[in-house]
């Protein structure tokens, strides 16, 4: 963790925290060197190229690994016995966990009110054969924080998780499909999975599916400890714990919710169209009289709009204008996990203060996003574009993927609003090229930043250093 007075770093990022063992002494088979190496070790022995070519968003994948060491590691991530200690932390029904069971194709929720009592939780589990669905365990389990933080860097999208603990001869949820890409790690026992062809490929919503409408399974699988199962969003599925298995515990890692090309277009198109209107007079011509009253034929309107869209498509293809993603970037950087190497609130500038003669580099590069946005300062003048450097260094791990829940009930509303805003810095548009240099280079001399004056170069480096986003990697002799 960065501390005041820390010596200057010698590489571009604080290195990822390496663990040979997890907290209970079990060896970790995962490689945390880079986001890519983490994902590769997660899907081993399959290669990334094969996975994204043949399976991603296309079809399910079942990796049977029969590795005792991997099974022990998976069990260390979360197990039934963890619930006793976790229940003492003030867990609440619905917020932190659900107790449910599938009865005659319907989900029956057995939640109590208020805080979770472990004895009651075990009673429901043992006697009512209820499934315990634990929400976002990375809030409590360091190794899951480590895994999911790296996966968020790998995918450039939020990664959530749930743990499902199901007793023998029981099923927690009816057949359904999700709006996320799902990776399942079997942690304890075995789980019987049945997968079905999607009725809505790459679905954008969660939905239950009646069993008499889904046909025969395309996959009938017994998932054993250490195994991995992947299936695309929209895949209909249901799962139960087989006879003779005391209980099953599995972890779902989910990602790519609302991360489609359509979502990206919804984000970038408004600003792109607005900028195009400033250059193209045809887009500023008044629409036909009485158009809103339906006086013009639909074909005339459609033809005119099609002409506009073809022209805009030509501009995009010829790279005449930048496509600025704003809301998706802000939502991601605000909601994602903080770097695993940091403790919340334990940030301070690292190393020496940068000077013009120094060579510098960005820290935590995968946790920094740059956006170009309209300034909100001047409402009575022409729109001014500015650059924001946003980061997730001070995000709250304890509320990750909780949808605003899980906070202290005594917190002020003003604090809640501030917590929902991304941290970062604002610069004039003239600083965009220099920021791109810093993002693209491992190290770069301050003097080589493309800014009008030496003062601007130093001030940019100082602003990023003060925000803990930059470090001197080769100081002045």
N, C-alpha and C positions, 0 to 999 in steps of 0.2 A: 504494500500500500504506500502511496506517495506520502512523504512527510516533509515538513519544512527543513530546509538545509540538506536535502538529499543530493548526492553527487549527480553530475550531469549524466544522462543516459547515453549509452553508446550505440543504440539501435533505434529504429523508427517508432516502435511501440513498446510499452511495458510488456514483457513476455507473458504469455499465458501461464497461469499457475499450474505447474505440473504435479500430478499425484501418482505415485506408484501404488498407493493403497488408499481405500476410502476409510471412513471413520472407524469401522469395525475390523480393520486389518485385511480386508479382502482385496486382492490385486485387481486393478482396473485394466480391462482389455482395450479401453478407448484411448485414442490419441488426441490430445487437446492442443497440439502444437499450433494448428490453424483450423479455421472453420471447415475447410475442405477435408483435412485429415480426420476430423471428428466424424463427419458424415460418412466418409469412406469406411472408418472402423465400425460404424454403426450398422452398415449394410454388408459388411464382409461375410463371405468371400466374393460377393458380387462386386463388379466394378461400377463406378459412377456412370461411365459412358453407357454401359449396358442397361443400368437401371433407368436412366432418363430416356434412352432410345426405345426400350421395350415395355416399360411398366408405368412410368410417371404419367398420370392422367389417362392411362390406357386400360390397365388390367391389374388384378391383385397379384401379390408376390408373397410366397411363404418360404422363409428360410429356416430349414431344420438344421440345427447346429450341433446338438448332442455333445456339448462341451461342458463338463462339470465346473470348470473355472468360470465360464461365462454365466452358467446358471447361478453360481454363488454370487457373482457380481450383481446380476439382475435382482436377486433376492435382497441384496444390501440396499437397493434403491428405495424400497418400501415393502413392508410386510405387515401381516395382520397384527403382530405383537406391538407394532409401533403405535397403534391406536390408543393404548392406555396412557402413554406419556403425552401424546398430542392432545388427548381429551382434557388434560389438565391445563391447557393453554387458553381456555376460554372459547373453544370452538362453538359455533352456533349451527343449528339445523338450517337447511336451505342455503345459508351463506357459505359454510365451509364443507358441508357434506349433505347428501341425501340418503335416506333409507327407503328402498323401494323393492318391488317384486313384480314380475310379469305374471298376471293371473288371467287365464283364458284369453290371451292375446291383448290384454290391457295392462297399462302401467298403473300399479297401485302404490301411492306414496305413503309411507308409514312414519313420516317425520313427527317428532314431538315439537313442542314450542320452546323457544329460548335456547339455552346452552345445553351442550351435549353432556350427558351423563354416561360414563363408560359402562357401568354395570347394565344400564338400560339398553345401551347400544349392543352389547354382547348378547343380551337376552333376546333382542329382536333378531340378531344374526343367527343365534343358535336355535331358538324355538320357532320363530316365524320364517326362518330360511330366507331372510331378506338380504339383498345386496347393499353393500355400503359403497356409495360413490363419493370419493374424496376429491374435492375441487382444488386444482392448482397446487399440488404438493410441493412444487419448487419454492413456495413461500417458506417452507419449513425444512426442506432437505437440500443441503448444500450441493450434493453431487448432481441433483436434478437442475438446480440453478446453473451449475457449470455446463451441463449438457445443453440446456435450452438457450442459454445465452449464446453459446457457440452456434447453435442451429439458427438462431435469429440472424446472426451475422452471415451464415451460409446462404439462407434463403432470402434475406432482405425482407422478411415478413415476420409477423408475430408467431410465436410458437407457444401454445398452451398445453396443458396436460390434465388428465384425470386418472385416478386410480380406482379400479373396480374390484371389490372383494366379494366373492359369491360363494355361498356354502354348497355342499354336495346336493345334486339333483335339484338345482334351482336355476332360475333365469331372472335377471334383473330388469331387462328392457324388452319390449316387443320389437318385431321387425321394423326397421326404420332406415333412413339414409341421412347423411350429414352434408354440410356445406363446407367441409374441410378435407384436406388430404390427411390420411390417418396412418400413423405408424404405431403398431402395438408390440410391446415387449412383454412376454410372459415372465412373471416374477416368481410366483409360487404355484405349485400344483399344475393342473391342466385345465384347458378350456376348449369346449367344442364349439366351433364356428361354422355357420352356414352363410354363404354369400350368394347373392342373386344378381341377375342382370339389372342395370339401372332402368327405371322408368323415366328418369330425368338425368341424362348424362351431364356430368360436371355441374351438379345442382348448386343453386345459390341460396338454398334454404334447407332447414331441417324439416323432415316430414315422416310421420308414421305410415306404414304400408300394411294393409290387411293381409294376413297370411294366405288367404284364399285367392289373392290377386297377384302374387309374386312368382308363381310357377315353381319349377324345380331349382334347387341350388346349382350354381355353376361350380362352387367349391364347397367341399365338406371336409373340415380340417380339425385335427386335434393339435392344439398349440401346447407345447411343453416348455418347461422352464428353460430359458436361454434362447428360445425361438423368437423370430420376428415375423410379423404379418403386416403387409402394407396393402391398402386399397384406396382407389381414387374417390373423391367426393361424388356423391350420388349413388355409390354402391350400396345396395340394400343388404342388411346384415342382421343377424341375431346370434346370441351365444349363450351357452349354459355350461354348468359344471357337471361333468359326467358322474355316473354311479361309481363309487369306490374311491373317489378323490375327495379328501376331507374338505378342502376349499381351494378356490382359485383366486390368485391376485394377478391382475395385469395392469399395465400402464399404457395409456394412450397419449401419444404425442401428436398434436394436430396443428396444421399450418395452412396458409394460402386461403384464408377466408377473405372474400371480397378483394381478391388480388388478380382478377382476370384482365384481359385486354379491354373488355368493356368498362370495367371500373377505372382503368387508367384513362381511357378516352373521356369518361365523365369528369375526370379530374383536370385533364390538360386542355380539353376543347374550349371551355368558356374563355380562358385567357388568350388562347390562340386565335379564336374568332374575334375577340375584342381588338387584339393587335392588328389583325388583318383588316378590320374595318377602318383603321386609321390610315392604311396605305391604299386601299382599293375603293375608289369612289363608287363602283357599282354596288358594293355592299351597303353604301350609305344612301342609295336612292330609296325614295319612299315606296312602300309596298302599295299594291293596287288599292284603289278606293273601294271601300265597303268589303274588303277581304274578310275582316272578322265577322261580317254579317252573312258570309257565305255567298256573296254576289259573283265571285269569280269561280270558274270551273276548276275542279280539283286537278285536272290534267295540266292546266296552265300553271298553277301554283307549284305542282310537283316538278314540272319541267324547269321552272326558274330555280327552284331550290337545288335540283340535281346539278344544274350548271354551276351554281355557287360552290357546291360540295366538290365537284370535279376540279375546280380551280384551287380550292383549298388543299385537296389531295396532291395536286401538282406542286404546291409550295412546300408541303411536308416532304415529298419525295426528293425535291431539289435542295433540301436543307436551307431554305431561304429564311427560316424562322425557328427559334428554339421552342421546344415543347416544355412548358414549365409545370411540373407536378408539385402541387402545394399541399392540398389537404391530405393526400395519401402519405406524403412524407411527414407531415406534422403529426398525423395520427400514429404513425409507426414510431417515430422518435419519442413521442410523449408516453406511449403505452408499453414500450419494450422493457426488458430487464436491463439493469445497470451492468457494467462490466463485472465479471466474476472476481477480478483481482482487487476490487474496491469494497470498502465498508461504507455504508451510507453516512454522509456527513463528515467523512474523513479525507477530504480533498483539500489540497493546497498546492500552489505553484511548485513545480519540481525543478531542482537545479538552479543554476545562475540565471539572472535576468538577461534576456537576449539583447545584443548590441548589433550595430550594422556590420561589424566584422565577423560575426559568428555564423556558423552553419546550423540550421535548425531542422526539426522534423515534427510532424503532427504525432500526438499521442492518441491512442484509442481510436485509430482512424475509422474502424468499422462502426464506431458509435457516433460519428459526425455526419450530418447531412447539411448540404448547402441548398437553399432555395432562393429564387428570385421572385419577389412579390411586389405588389403595388403598396406604396406607403399609405398608411392610414392617417397621416398627420394633417394633410391639407385637403380639405373637402371642397374648397372654392376655387381651386386652381387645377391645372392639367395634372394628370396622374403621373407620379414619380415612381420609378422602379428602384427598389433597394435590395440588398443581399442580406439574408439571415444565415448565420452559422448556428445550427441547432445541434444539441447533443443530449445523450441520455445518462451522463455520468452521475447525476444526482436523482435519478429515478428511484422510486420506492419499490424494492423487491416484494415487500409484504402485501402490496395491493396489485401485483402483476396479474393481468387478465381477469380482474375481479369486477370489472364494470363499475368502478366507483364505490363498491362495497368494501367492507373490511376496515374502514377507518375508525378513528376514535369518535364516539358519538358526541363528545364534548368539543370537537374541533369547530372553529369558527367557519361560517360559510365562506368568508373571504379567503381563508386559508385553503379551503377546498378548491376554489376557483383558481388560485395561484398554482396549486399542485397539478392542475389539469393543463397548465400551459408549459410548452417545451422551454427548457433552459437554452440560452444562447446569446449571441451577439448580433448586432446590426451594423452593416457597413454600406457606404455608397456603392452604386453599381460599378464604379471604376475599380473596385477592389476584386471583382469577380475573377479576372484573369490571374491575379496573384494567388487567390485562394485555390484556383484550379491547379496552379503550379505546386502548391503545397500538398494537395490531394494526390497528385500524380507522381511526385518524386519521393524517394526514400529520404534524402536529405538535400537541402538547398541553402546556399548562402543568402542571408537576409538581403545583401546588396544586389542579388540577382532577381529579386521579386519585381514584377512588372507593374510599378507604380510611379506616379509622376515625380516624386521627390524622395530623398533619403529619409526625411522625417516621416513620410507616409509609410515607408517600408518598416521602420523601427516601431512605429505606433501599432501597425497591424500585428507584428510579432509580439509586442508587449501585451496587446489585448488578448490574444490567444493564449499566451503564457499565463496571464492572470487568471484566465478561466480554466486553467489546467489542461489545455488542449494542445500545448506546444512545449517542446523541450530543446535546449541547446545540445546538439549531439557532438559538435566539435567547437569548443570555445576558442576565443582568441588567445594566442600564445602570450 
